[in-house]
Structure formats: structure tokens, C-alpha cells
Amino acid sequence: MPEQLGVLGWPIGHSLSPRIHRAAYGVLGLPWRYSAVRCGVSGLAPFLARRGAEWRGLSLTMPLKEEARRLATTLDPVAEESGVVNTLRHREDGGWDGFNTDVAGLARAISAAGLDASRTLVIGTGATAVSAVLAARSLGASDVLIAGRRAEAAAELAARFDGTSGPARALACASTGLDDPGFAAWAPSLTISTLPGPAGAGLALPESLTAAPLFDVAYDPWPSHLAASWTRAGGQASPGTDMLIEQAIVQIRIFLHGDPTRALDAEAGVREAMRAAAPAGVGG
């Protein structure tokens, strides 16, 4: 029987994950089935409990990443440090091993785009923002600034990582713009936005920010509201499609080998097939 895999989240019908995973499995010659399942936080535990031995693994998206971490039987070091799980691999005893592939996927996408993460501004304070902070750190960031509409949430995230590998600081982001006076004096080399696509609508941007590139994890639709504002101001904006693909490659390593560091056979061909299935600016 072909093995079952899938992506869970709410909403989920727009997800590109089935397309890119199926493209990869075709290159690898794997008779696996991968589907999209709508699931909220309260439904995750019963869903996991009902999975039989034919289920190999799952991808998790909003709003399930923190609940998946709570339910995982084991955690890999990145999931442990981040407190975020976006990948579950079914164990023979019926439990689930938890992994975070967002950190590696985002770091790889930023590096492949040739972006400088040495002074990184992270916009947002949710689960993906945590992974963005860790991705920037893995790329050698010496300074990370975290902006959130809720000042206390930004401060809490900054305090969690401050001093672990260089300073992390927080500034408030108003509902109308990044208007804390501290932004004018802080010139990032890169901004990573972890906001959902519509959340950046109408956000005023200081010129000091748009002088540096934006890596936007959103890509449904593309350009996002924030990316459109960024490019209108003369800046460069990259969609999160490559992050989606790179983290999915790490997921498939886990599903196949149980090891996020063990490369796939024909990995370059897998990446090419996934990009063809999910061109930049398409899907979600």
C-alpha cells in the first residue's frame, strides 16, 4: 500500500505543499500519497491518534506549529530550541518525532538568494518569527531587531534569544507603520517579514528600511501587500517560495531517512521539479 503523508493547517485549501511534494516523490520514484487536510488546533491531537501505520509523516502550518511541539514524542535540537514543530514523522510505537525544518529552509533560501543577514530585522512575533531569528543567527547575524504590533510580544521574543549569539532587541510596530523612532537609526542589511499576506496592507515604511532587501515568507498572493509597498518604494522583495521548497526538501529527508542532514538522491533534480511545480508568486 502506498504510504500516506499530508499537510495540516487552517486554512489549507490553497497550499502548494501537495504539488511540490508530489513533484519530488515523482523524481525519487516513491509511491507516496500526499494530501492537504484542514485541521485546527483542537483537532490535531485526535487526528494524530487516529493515524494508522500507513501514515509516514506530516507537514504542519498555521496555526499548528506550537501544538505539534506539545504533542510530539521527541524533538530534534532545532525544534527544542525554537519550541516550534512543522514536521512530524510517525514512529513504530505510534508516537511522533517532531522537527523544525523552517529554520534550515529559510536560511538556505536567504543564502541562495545572496542576501546579507548580518543585521536582520524580523517583522512579526509568531512561530515563523522564532524560526526567522534562528535562521538569521545560523547565517552569522551579529544583530537582530524584532518588530511587532504588540510591544510586549516583541520584547518577550527578543529577551528569549538576547545574548545567545549576539544581541536581540525589540521595537514596537504600530498598526499603521514601522514608526518607532528607533527604526530611523537602525539600518538593517535584510528584513524578514513573517506576516500573513494581508497583514502588511497599509503599513507605512521608513526609507531606511526599504534601502535593504525584503525576504517575505508570504507568497499567496504575490506580491504581498508589504512586498508591493516595498518595491514601490524602490526596494527589492523576494517571495517565500524558495523557503517553502527548501524546508520541504528537509522534510522529505526526514520522511525518507529520519535524518534532516542526509541529502536525497538526485536532490538537485528534486529541487528543480519542485520549482517547476511552484513558480515564484503562485499558490500558497
ChimeraX commands (.cxc) that place a marker at each C-alpha (Angstrom):
marker #1 position 0.00,0.00,0.00 radius 0.5
marker #1 position 1.36,3.47,-0.85 radius 0.5
marker #1 position 2.35,5.37,2.26 radius 0.5
marker #1 position 0.30,8.36,3.38 radius 0.5
marker #1 position 1.60,11.86,4.11 radius 0.5
marker #1 position -0.02,15.25,4.24 radius 0.5
marker #1 position -0.03,18.89,5.26 radius 0.5
marker #1 position -2.32,20.09,8.03 radius 0.5
marker #1 position -3.47,23.63,8.78 radius 0.5
marker #1 position -6.38,26.07,8.77 radius 0.5
marker #1 position -6.95,27.35,6.12 radius 0.5
marker #1 position -5.26,24.78,3.90 radius 0.5
marker #1 position -7.06,24.50,0.56 radius 0.5
marker #1 position -4.66,26.93,-1.12 radius 0.5
marker #1 position -1.50,25.09,-0.03 radius 0.5
marker #1 position 1.24,24.43,-2.56 radius 0.5
marker #1 position 2.74,21.66,-0.42 radius 0.5
marker #1 position 0.89,18.80,-2.15 radius 0.5
marker #1 position 2.12,19.98,-5.54 radius 0.5
marker #1 position 5.75,20.32,-4.58 radius 0.5
marker #1 position 5.87,17.12,-2.51 radius 0.5
marker #1 position 4.24,15.07,-5.28 radius 0.5
marker #1 position 6.72,16.52,-7.80 radius 0.5
marker #1 position 9.60,15.46,-5.54 radius 0.5
marker #1 position 8.21,11.96,-5.00 radius 0.5
marker #1 position 7.93,11.55,-8.77 radius 0.5
marker #1 position 11.65,12.30,-9.21 radius 0.5
marker #1 position 12.54,9.95,-6.35 radius 0.5
marker #1 position 10.28,7.15,-7.61 radius 0.5
marker #1 position 8.35,6.98,-4.34 radius 0.5
marker #1 position 4.72,5.71,-4.45 radius 0.5
marker #1 position 3.69,8.06,-1.65 radius 0.5
marker #1 position 0.41,9.94,-1.40 radius 0.5
marker #1 position 0.42,13.48,-0.02 radius 0.5
marker #1 position -2.78,15.41,0.65 radius 0.5
marker #1 position -3.98,18.63,2.30 radius 0.5
marker #1 position -6.11,18.28,5.45 radius 0.5
marker #1 position -7.94,21.14,7.13 radius 0.5
marker #1 position -7.26,20.90,10.85 radius 0.5
marker #1 position -7.43,23.39,13.72 radius 0.5
marker #1 position -5.51,23.33,16.98 radius 0.5
marker #1 position -8.18,21.40,18.89 radius 0.5
marker #1 position -8.35,18.77,16.17 radius 0.5
marker #1 position -4.66,17.93,15.96 radius 0.5
marker #1 position -4.42,15.52,18.91 radius 0.5
marker #1 position -7.40,13.37,17.80 radius 0.5
marker #1 position -6.15,13.41,14.20 radius 0.5
marker #1 position -2.73,12.11,15.24 radius 0.5
marker #1 position -4.27,9.47,17.48 radius 0.5
marker #1 position -6.31,8.06,14.59 radius 0.5
marker #1 position -3.41,7.62,12.16 radius 0.5
marker #1 position -2.52,4.04,11.32 radius 0.5
marker #1 position 0.82,2.53,10.39 radius 0.5
marker #1 position 0.34,3.56,6.74 radius 0.5
marker #1 position 0.95,7.18,7.74 radius 0.5
marker #1 position 4.62,8.10,7.41 radius 0.5
marker #1 position 4.66,11.80,8.24 radius 0.5
marker #1 position 3.02,15.21,8.29 radius 0.5
marker #1 position 3.80,18.82,7.50 radius 0.5
marker #1 position 2.27,21.40,9.84 radius 0.5
marker #1 position 1.41,25.00,9.02 radius 0.5
marker #1 position -0.55,27.75,10.75 radius 0.5
marker #1 position -1.87,27.54,13.41 radius 0.5
marker #1 position -0.50,24.13,14.45 radius 0.5
marker #1 position 3.25,24.53,14.94 radius 0.5
marker #1 position 3.25,25.12,18.69 radius 0.5
marker #1 position 0.57,22.49,19.37 radius 0.5
marker #1 position 2.57,19.98,17.31 radius 0.5
marker #1 position 5.55,20.68,19.52 radius 0.5
marker #1 position 3.43,19.95,22.60 radius 0.5
marker #1 position 2.19,16.65,21.15 radius 0.5
marker #1 position 5.49,15.35,19.73 radius 0.5
marker #1 position 7.03,12.32,21.44 radius 0.5
marker #1 position 10.57,13.54,20.74 radius 0.5
marker #1 position 12.08,16.79,19.47 radius 0.5
marker #1 position 15.11,17.37,17.29 radius 0.5
marker #1 position 17.53,20.06,18.56 radius 0.5
marker #1 position 16.09,22.80,16.34 radius 0.5
marker #1 position 12.54,22.06,17.45 radius 0.5
marker #1 position 13.72,22.00,21.05 radius 0.5
marker #1 position 15.44,25.38,20.80 radius 0.5
marker #1 position 12.66,27.06,18.83 radius 0.5
marker #1 position 9.67,25.48,20.55 radius 0.5
marker #1 position 8.21,25.08,17.05 radius 0.5
marker #1 position 7.42,21.87,15.14 radius 0.5
marker #1 position 6.41,21.95,11.48 radius 0.5
marker #1 position 7.22,18.30,10.69 radius 0.5
marker #1 position 6.11,15.07,12.34 radius 0.5
marker #1 position 7.44,11.61,11.49 radius 0.5
marker #1 position 5.41,8.60,12.61 radius 0.5
marker #1 position 7.17,6.23,14.97 radius 0.5
marker #1 position 6.75,2.46,15.03 radius 0.5
marker #1 position 5.30,2.73,18.55 radius 0.5
marker #1 position 2.58,5.08,17.28 radius 0.5
marker #1 position 4.18,8.30,18.59 radius 0.5
marker #1 position 5.52,11.17,16.55 radius 0.5
marker #1 position 9.04,12.60,16.25 radius 0.5
marker #1 position 8.98,16.39,15.94 radius 0.5
marker #1 position 11.27,18.52,13.75 radius 0.5
marker #1 position 11.60,22.15,12.71 radius 0.5
marker #1 position 12.62,22.47,9.05 radius 0.5
marker #1 position 11.66,26.15,8.75 radius 0.5
marker #1 position 14.99,27.34,10.17 radius 0.5
marker #1 position 17.11,25.38,7.70 radius 0.5
marker #1 position 14.74,26.14,4.82 radius 0.5
marker #1 position 14.74,29.88,5.43 radius 0.5
marker #1 position 18.50,30.01,5.94 radius 0.5
marker #1 position 19.11,28.10,2.72 radius 0.5
marker #1 position 16.73,30.33,0.73 radius 0.5
marker #1 position 18.32,33.53,2.05 radius 0.5
marker #1 position 21.82,32.23,1.36 radius 0.5
marker #1 position 20.92,31.05,-2.15 radius 0.5
marker #1 position 19.48,34.49,-2.92 radius 0.5
marker #1 position 22.81,36.06,-1.93 radius 0.5
marker #1 position 21.26,38.20,0.82 radius 0.5
marker #1 position 23.26,39.60,3.74 radius 0.5
marker #1 position 21.73,38.64,7.09 radius 0.5
marker #1 position 24.37,40.30,9.28 radius 0.5
marker #1 position 21.88,42.89,10.60 radius 0.5
marker #1 position 18.43,41.40,10.33 radius 0.5
marker #1 position 15.07,42.95,11.11 radius 0.5
marker #1 position 12.33,40.36,11.76 radius 0.5
marker #1 position 8.76,41.62,11.43 radius 0.5
marker #1 position 6.30,39.53,13.43 radius 0.5
marker #1 position 6.33,37.62,16.71 radius 0.5
marker #1 position 4.70,34.26,15.92 radius 0.5
marker #1 position 6.12,30.78,15.34 radius 0.5
marker #1 position 7.66,31.67,11.98 radius 0.5
marker #1 position 9.32,34.73,13.52 radius 0.5
marker #1 position 11.08,32.44,16.00 radius 0.5
marker #1 position 12.44,30.41,13.09 radius 0.5
marker #1 position 13.46,33.62,11.30 radius 0.5
marker #1 position 15.53,34.74,14.30 radius 0.5
marker #1 position 17.28,31.37,14.43 radius 0.5
marker #1 position 17.83,31.33,10.65 radius 0.5
marker #1 position 19.46,34.76,10.80 radius 0.5
marker #1 position 21.65,33.59,13.66 radius 0.5
marker #1 position 22.68,30.49,11.70 radius 0.5
marker #1 position 23.79,32.80,8.86 radius 0.5
marker #1 position 26.01,34.78,11.22 radius 0.5
marker #1 position 23.78,37.71,12.13 radius 0.5
marker #1 position 25.52,39.90,14.70 radius 0.5
marker #1 position 22.42,41.93,15.46 radius 0.5
marker #1 position 18.71,41.06,15.26 radius 0.5
marker #1 position 15.86,43.50,15.75 radius 0.5
marker #1 position 12.31,42.21,16.25 radius 0.5
marker #1 position 9.30,44.37,15.40 radius 0.5
marker #1 position 5.76,43.52,16.46 radius 0.5
marker #1 position 2.49,45.36,16.82 radius 0.5
marker #1 position 2.34,44.12,20.39 radius 0.5
marker #1 position 5.40,45.58,22.06 radius 0.5
marker #1 position 5.31,43.01,24.86 radius 0.5
marker #1 position 5.33,40.09,22.40 radius 0.5
marker #1 position 8.33,41.53,20.55 radius 0.5
marker #1 position 10.15,42.15,23.83 radius 0.5
marker #1 position 9.43,38.61,25.02 radius 0.5
marker #1 position 10.83,37.09,21.83 radius 0.5
marker #1 position 13.89,39.34,21.94 radius 0.5
marker #1 position 14.58,38.50,25.58 radius 0.5
marker #1 position 14.36,34.80,24.78 radius 0.5
marker #1 position 17.29,34.98,22.38 radius 0.5
marker #1 position 19.24,38.01,23.59 radius 0.5
marker #1 position 22.86,37.14,24.24 radius 0.5
marker #1 position 22.61,33.59,22.92 radius 0.5
marker #1 position 24.57,34.54,19.81 radius 0.5
marker #1 position 24.74,38.32,19.72 radius 0.5
marker #1 position 22.19,40.93,20.74 radius 0.5
marker #1 position 18.46,40.67,20.05 radius 0.5
marker #1 position 16.33,43.76,20.55 radius 0.5
marker #1 position 12.68,44.74,20.19 radius 0.5
marker #1 position 10.86,47.78,18.88 radius 0.5
marker #1 position 7.15,48.45,18.61 radius 0.5
marker #1 position 5.47,48.37,15.21 radius 0.5
marker #1 position 2.28,50.45,15.12 radius 0.5
marker #1 position -0.78,49.24,13.22 radius 0.5
marker #1 position -0.13,51.97,10.63 radius 0.5
marker #1 position 3.60,51.56,10.19 radius 0.5
marker #1 position 7.09,50.88,11.43 radius 0.5
marker #1 position 7.14,54.25,13.10 radius 0.5
marker #1 position 9.18,53.70,16.25 radius 0.5
marker #1 position 11.96,56.36,16.17 radius 0.5
marker #1 position 14.49,53.57,16.68 radius 0.5
marker #1 position 13.95,52.34,13.12 radius 0.5
marker #1 position 15.32,55.54,11.63 radius 0.5
marker #1 position 18.66,54.98,13.36 radius 0.5
marker #1 position 18.87,51.25,12.68 radius 0.5
marker #1 position 19.88,50.28,9.14 radius 0.5
marker #1 position 19.29,46.55,8.55 radius 0.5
marker #1 position 21.08,44.60,5.87 radius 0.5
marker #1 position 17.96,42.44,5.48 radius 0.5
marker #1 position 14.33,42.46,6.60 radius 0.5
marker #1 position 12.44,39.19,7.02 radius 0.5
marker #1 position 8.67,39.57,7.17 radius 0.5
marker #1 position 6.74,36.72,8.77 radius 0.5
marker #1 position 3.37,38.47,8.45 radius 0.5
marker #1 position 0.48,36.73,6.67 radius 0.5
marker #1 position -0.04,38.22,3.20 radius 0.5
marker #1 position -2.87,40.68,4.03 radius 0.5
marker #1 position -1.34,41.84,7.31 radius 0.5
marker #1 position 1.04,44.28,5.68 radius 0.5
marker #1 position -1.69,46.27,3.93 radius 0.5
marker #1 position -1.26,49.99,4.51 radius 0.5
marker #1 position 1.88,49.60,6.61 radius 0.5
marker #1 position 3.98,52.76,6.33 radius 0.5
marker #1 position 7.66,52.08,5.65 radius 0.5
marker #1 position 10.60,54.31,6.55 radius 0.5
marker #1 position 13.07,54.87,3.73 radius 0.5
marker #1 position 15.86,53.48,5.91 radius 0.5
marker #1 position 14.22,50.03,5.75 radius 0.5
marker #1 position 13.41,49.79,2.05 radius 0.5
marker #1 position 17.02,50.55,1.18 radius 0.5
marker #1 position 17.74,46.92,2.19 radius 0.5
marker #1 position 16.15,43.79,0.64 radius 0.5
marker #1 position 12.96,42.21,1.98 radius 0.5
marker #1 position 12.56,38.45,2.26 radius 0.5
marker #1 position 8.83,37.88,2.67 radius 0.5
marker #1 position 7.76,34.41,3.81 radius 0.5
marker #1 position 4.33,35.13,2.30 radius 0.5
marker #1 position 3.63,34.28,-1.35 radius 0.5
marker #1 position -0.15,33.94,-1.59 radius 0.5
marker #1 position -0.89,36.22,-3.35 radius 0.5
marker #1 position 2.37,37.59,-4.69 radius 0.5
marker #1 position 3.34,40.28,-4.38 radius 0.5
marker #1 position 2.04,40.54,-0.84 radius 0.5
marker #1 position 0.78,43.92,0.34 radius 0.5
marker #1 position 4.07,44.52,2.11 radius 0.5
marker #1 position 6.20,43.41,-0.85 radius 0.5
marker #1 position 4.20,45.66,-3.20 radius 0.5
marker #1 position 4.80,48.65,-0.91 radius 0.5
marker #1 position 8.48,47.73,-0.65 radius 0.5
marker #1 position 9.02,47.62,-4.41 radius 0.5
marker #1 position 7.01,50.81,-4.98 radius 0.5
marker #1 position 9.47,52.49,-2.60 radius 0.5
marker #1 position 12.33,51.26,-4.81 radius 0.5
marker #1 position 13.32,48.24,-2.72 radius 0.5
marker #1 position 13.91,44.59,-3.59 radius 0.5
marker #1 position 11.47,41.93,-2.37 radius 0.5
marker #1 position 11.81,38.13,-2.57 radius 0.5
marker #1 position 8.85,35.74,-2.09 radius 0.5
marker #1 position 8.87,32.83,0.33 radius 0.5
marker #1 position 8.51,30.21,-2.40 radius 0.5
marker #1 position 12.13,29.14,-2.12 radius 0.5
marker #1 position 11.80,28.85,1.66 radius 0.5
marker #1 position 8.78,26.57,1.14 radius 0.5
marker #1 position 10.77,24.38,-1.25 radius 0.5
marker #1 position 13.95,24.26,0.84 radius 0.5
marker #1 position 12.13,23.35,4.06 radius 0.5
marker #1 position 10.15,20.72,2.14 radius 0.5
marker #1 position 13.39,19.12,0.92 radius 0.5
marker #1 position 14.49,18.80,4.55 radius 0.5
marker #1 position 11.07,17.33,5.38 radius 0.5
marker #1 position 11.46,14.69,2.69 radius 0.5
marker #1 position 14.90,13.80,4.06 radius 0.5
marker #1 position 13.20,13.24,7.41 radius 0.5
marker #1 position 10.29,11.26,5.94 radius 0.5
marker #1 position 12.69,9.06,3.96 radius 0.5
marker #1 position 15.70,8.69,6.26 radius 0.5
marker #1 position 14.67,10.14,9.62 radius 0.5
marker #1 position 17.68,12.48,9.28 radius 0.5
marker #1 position 17.32,16.15,8.24 radius 0.5
marker #1 position 21.01,16.34,7.27 radius 0.5
marker #1 position 21.15,13.31,4.95 radius 0.5
marker #1 position 20.83,14.52,1.38 radius 0.5
marker #1 position 18.38,12.94,-1.04 radius 0.5
marker #1 position 19.50,11.10,-4.13 radius 0.5
marker #1 position 19.22,13.48,-7.10 radius 0.5
marker #1 position 18.48,16.38,-4.75 radius 0.5
marker #1 position 19.22,18.96,-7.42 radius 0.5
marker #1 position 16.65,17.31,-9.66 radius 0.5
marker #1 position 14.15,17.25,-6.81 radius 0.5
marker #1 position 14.64,20.99,-6.25 radius 0.5
marker #1 position 14.22,21.70,-9.96 radius 0.5
marker #1 position 10.98,19.68,-10.12 radius 0.5
marker #1 position 9.60,21.43,-7.06 radius 0.5
marker #1 position 10.37,24.86,-8.51 radius 0.5
marker #1 position 8.60,23.91,-11.73 radius 0.5
marker #1 position 5.57,22.85,-9.67 radius 0.5
marker #1 position 5.58,26.06,-7.63 radius 0.5
marker #1 position 6.90,29.02,-9.61 radius 0.5
marker #1 position 7.53,32.19,-7.60 radius 0.5
marker #1 position 4.38,34.13,-6.85 radius 0.5
marker #1 position 1.95,31.24,-7.36 radius 0.5
marker #1 position -0.16,29.46,-4.82 radius 0.5
marker #1 position 0.11,29.36,-1.03 radius 0.5
marker link #1:1,2 radius 0.2
marker link #1:2,3 radius 0.2
marker link #1:3,4 radius 0.2
marker link #1:4,5 radius 0.2
marker link #1:5,6 radius 0.2
marker link #1:6,7 radius 0.2
marker link #1:7,8 radius 0.2
marker link #1:8,9 radius 0.2
marker link #1:9,10 radius 0.2
marker link #1:10,11 radius 0.2
marker link #1:11,12 radius 0.2
marker link #1:12,13 radius 0.2
marker link #1:13,14 radius 0.2
marker link #1:14,15 radius 0.2
marker link #1:15,16 radius 0.2
marker link #1:16,17 radius 0.2
marker link #1:17,18 radius 0.2
marker link #1:18,19 radius 0.2
marker link #1:19,20 radius 0.2
marker link #1:20,21 radius 0.2
marker link #1:21,22 radius 0.2
marker link #1:22,23 radius 0.2
marker link #1:23,24 radius 0.2
marker link #1:24,25 radius 0.2
marker link #1:25,26 radius 0.2
marker link #1:26,27 radius 0.2
marker link #1:27,28 radius 0.2
marker link #1:28,29 radius 0.2
marker link #1:29,30 radius 0.2
marker link #1:30,31 radius 0.2
marker link #1:31,32 radius 0.2
marker link #1:32,33 radius 0.2
marker link #1:33,34 radius 0.2
marker link #1:34,35 radius 0.2
marker link #1:35,36 radius 0.2
marker link #1:36,37 radius 0.2
marker link #1:37,38 radius 0.2
marker link #1:38,39 radius 0.2
marker link #1:39,40 radius 0.2
marker link #1:40,41 radius 0.2
marker link #1:41,42 radius 0.2
marker link #1:42,43 radius 0.2
marker link #1:43,44 radius 0.2
marker link #1:44,45 radius 0.2
marker link #1:45,46 radius 0.2
marker link #1:46,47 radius 0.2
marker link #1:47,48 radius 0.2
marker link #1:48,49 radius 0.2
marker link #1:49,50 radius 0.2
marker link #1:50,51 radius 0.2
marker link #1:51,52 radius 0.2
marker link #1:52,53 radius 0.2
marker link #1:53,54 radius 0.2
marker link #1:54,55 radius 0.2
marker link #1:55,56 radius 0.2
marker link #1:56,57 radius 0.2
marker link #1:57,58 radius 0.2
marker link #1:58,59 radius 0.2
marker link #1:59,60 radius 0.2
marker link #1:60,61 radius 0.2
marker link #1:61,62 radius 0.2
marker link #1:62,63 radius 0.2
marker link #1:63,64 radius 0.2
marker link #1:64,65 radius 0.2
marker link #1:65,66 radius 0.2
marker link #1:66,67 radius 0.2
marker link #1:67,68 radius 0.2
marker link #1:68,69 radius 0.2
marker link #1:69,70 radius 0.2
marker link #1:70,71 radius 0.2
marker link #1:71,72 radius 0.2
marker link #1:72,73 radius 0.2
marker link #1:73,74 radius 0.2
marker link #1:74,75 radius 0.2
marker link #1:75,76 radius 0.2
marker link #1:76,77 radius 0.2
marker link #1:77,78 radius 0.2
marker link #1:78,79 radius 0.2
marker link #1:79,80 radius 0.2
marker link #1:80,81 radius 0.2
marker link #1:81,82 radius 0.2
marker link #1:82,83 radius 0.2
marker link #1:83,84 radius 0.2
marker link #1:84,85 radius 0.2
marker link #1:85,86 radius 0.2
marker link #1:86,87 radius 0.2
marker link #1:87,88 radius 0.2
marker link #1:88,89 radius 0.2
marker link #1:89,90 radius 0.2
marker link #1:90,91 radius 0.2
marker link #1:91,92 radius 0.2
marker link #1:92,93 radius 0.2
marker link #1:93,94 radius 0.2
marker link #1:94,95 radius 0.2
marker link #1:95,96 radius 0.2
marker link #1:96,97 radius 0.2
marker link #1:97,98 radius 0.2
marker link #1:98,99 radius 0.2
marker link #1:99,100 radius 0.2
marker link #1:100,101 radius 0.2
marker link #1:101,102 radius 0.2
marker link #1:102,103 radius 0.2
marker link #1:103,104 radius 0.2
marker link #1:104,105 radius 0.2
marker link #1:105,106 radius 0.2
marker link #1:106,107 radius 0.2
marker link #1:107,108 radius 0.2
marker link #1:108,109 radius 0.2
marker link #1:109,110 radius 0.2
marker link #1:110,111 radius 0.2
marker link #1:111,112 radius 0.2
marker link #1:112,113 radius 0.2
marker link #1:113,114 radius 0.2
marker link #1:114,115 radius 0.2
marker link #1:115,116 radius 0.2
marker link #1:116,117 radius 0.2
marker link #1:117,118 radius 0.2
marker link #1:118,119 radius 0.2
marker link #1:119,120 radius 0.2
marker link #1:120,121 radius 0.2
marker link #1:121,122 radius 0.2
marker link #1:122,123 radius 0.2
marker link #1:123,124 radius 0.2
marker link #1:124,125 radius 0.2
marker link #1:125,126 radius 0.2
marker link #1:126,127 radius 0.2
marker link #1:127,128 radius 0.2
marker link #1:128,129 radius 0.2
marker link #1:129,130 radius 0.2
marker link #1:130,131 radius 0.2
marker link #1:131,132 radius 0.2
marker link #1:132,133 radius 0.2
marker link #1:133,134 radius 0.2
marker link #1:134,135 radius 0.2
marker link #1:135,136 radius 0.2
marker link #1:136,137 radius 0.2
marker link #1:137,138 radius 0.2
marker link #1:138,139 radius 0.2
marker link #1:139,140 radius 0.2
marker link #1:140,141 radius 0.2
marker link #1:141,142 radius 0.2
marker link #1:142,143 radius 0.2
marker link #1:143,144 radius 0.2
marker link #1:144,145 radius 0.2
marker link #1:145,146 radius 0.2
marker link #1:146,147 radius 0.2
marker link #1:147,148 radius 0.2
marker link #1:148,149 radius 0.2
marker link #1:149,150 radius 0.2
marker link #1:150,151 radius 0.2
marker link #1:151,152 radius 0.2
marker link #1:152,153 radius 0.2
marker link #1:153,154 radius 0.2
marker link #1:154,155 radius 0.2
marker link #1:155,156 radius 0.2
marker link #1:156,157 radius 0.2
marker link #1:157,158 radius 0.2
marker link #1:158,159 radius 0.2
marker link #1:159,160 radius 0.2
marker link #1:160,161 radius 0.2
marker link #1:161,162 radius 0.2
marker link #1:162,163 radius 0.2
marker link #1:163,164 radius 0.2
marker link #1:164,165 radius 0.2
marker link #1:165,166 radius 0.2
marker link #1:166,167 radius 0.2
marker link #1:167,168 radius 0.2
marker link #1:168,169 radius 0.2
marker link #1:169,170 radius 0.2
marker link #1:170,171 radius 0.2
marker link #1:171,172 radius 0.2
marker link #1:172,173 radius 0.2
marker link #1:173,174 radius 0.2
marker link #1:174,175 radius 0.2
marker link #1:175,176 radius 0.2
marker link #1:176,177 radius 0.2
marker link #1:177,178 radius 0.2
marker link #1:178,179 radius 0.2
marker link #1:179,180 radius 0.2
marker link #1:180,181 radius 0.2
marker link #1:181,182 radius 0.2
marker link #1:182,183 radius 0.2
marker link #1:183,184 radius 0.2
marker link #1:184,185 radius 0.2
marker link #1:185,186 radius 0.2
marker link #1:186,187 radius 0.2
marker link #1:187,188 radius 0.2
marker link #1:188,189 radius 0.2
marker link #1:189,190 radius 0.2
marker link #1:190,191 radius 0.2
marker link #1:191,192 radius 0.2
marker link #1:192,193 radius 0.2
marker link #1:193,194 radius 0.2
marker link #1:194,195 radius 0.2
marker link #1:195,196 radius 0.2
marker link #1:196,197 radius 0.2
marker link #1:197,198 radius 0.2
marker link #1:198,199 radius 0.2
marker link #1:199,200 radius 0.2
marker link #1:200,201 radius 0.2
marker link #1:201,202 radius 0.2
marker link #1:202,203 radius 0.2
marker link #1:203,204 radius 0.2
marker link #1:204,205 radius 0.2
marker link #1:205,206 radius 0.2
marker link #1:206,207 radius 0.2
marker link #1:207,208 radius 0.2
marker link #1:208,209 radius 0.2
marker link #1:209,210 radius 0.2
marker link #1:210,211 radius 0.2
marker link #1:211,212 radius 0.2
marker link #1:212,213 radius 0.2
marker link #1:213,214 radius 0.2
marker link #1:214,215 radius 0.2
marker link #1:215,216 radius 0.2
marker link #1:216,217 radius 0.2
marker link #1:217,218 radius 0.2
marker link #1:218,219 radius 0.2
marker link #1:219,220 radius 0.2
marker link #1:220,221 radius 0.2
marker link #1:221,222 radius 0.2
marker link #1:222,223 radius 0.2
marker link #1:223,224 radius 0.2
marker link #1:224,225 radius 0.2
marker link #1:225,226 radius 0.2
marker link #1:226,227 radius 0.2
marker link #1:227,228 radius 0.2
marker link #1:228,229 radius 0.2
marker link #1:229,230 radius 0.2
marker link #1:230,231 radius 0.2
marker link #1:231,232 radius 0.2
marker link #1:232,233 radius 0.2
marker link #1:233,234 radius 0.2
marker link #1:234,235 radius 0.2
marker link #1:235,236 radius 0.2
marker link #1:236,237 radius 0.2
marker link #1:237,238 radius 0.2
marker link #1:238,239 radius 0.2
marker link #1:239,240 radius 0.2
marker link #1:240,241 radius 0.2
marker link #1:241,242 radius 0.2
marker link #1:242,243 radius 0.2
marker link #1:243,244 radius 0.2
marker link #1:244,245 radius 0.2
marker link #1:245,246 radius 0.2
marker link #1:246,247 radius 0.2
marker link #1:247,248 radius 0.2
marker link #1:248,249 radius 0.2
marker link #1:249,250 radius 0.2
marker link #1:250,251 radius 0.2
marker link #1:251,252 radius 0.2
marker link #1:252,253 radius 0.2
marker link #1:253,254 radius 0.2
marker link #1:254,255 radius 0.2
marker link #1:255,256 radius 0.2
marker link #1:256,257 radius 0.2
marker link #1:257,258 radius 0.2
marker link #1:258,259 radius 0.2
marker link #1:259,260 radius 0.2
marker link #1:260,261 radius 0.2
marker link #1:261,262 radius 0.2
marker link #1:262,263 radius 0.2
marker link #1:263,264 radius 0.2
marker link #1:264,265 radius 0.2
marker link #1:265,266 radius 0.2
marker link #1:266,267 radius 0.2
marker link #1:267,268 radius 0.2
marker link #1:268,269 radius 0.2
marker link #1:269,270 radius 0.2
marker link #1:270,271 radius 0.2
marker link #1:271,272 radius 0.2
marker link #1:272,273 radius 0.2
marker link #1:273,274 radius 0.2
marker link #1:274,275 radius 0.2
marker link #1:275,276 radius 0.2
marker link #1:276,277 radius 0.2
marker link #1:277,278 radius 0.2
marker link #1:278,279 radius 0.2
marker link #1:279,280 radius 0.2
marker link #1:280,281 radius 0.2
marker link #1:281,282 radius 0.2
marker link #1:282,283 radius 0.2
marker link #1:283,284 radius 0.2
view
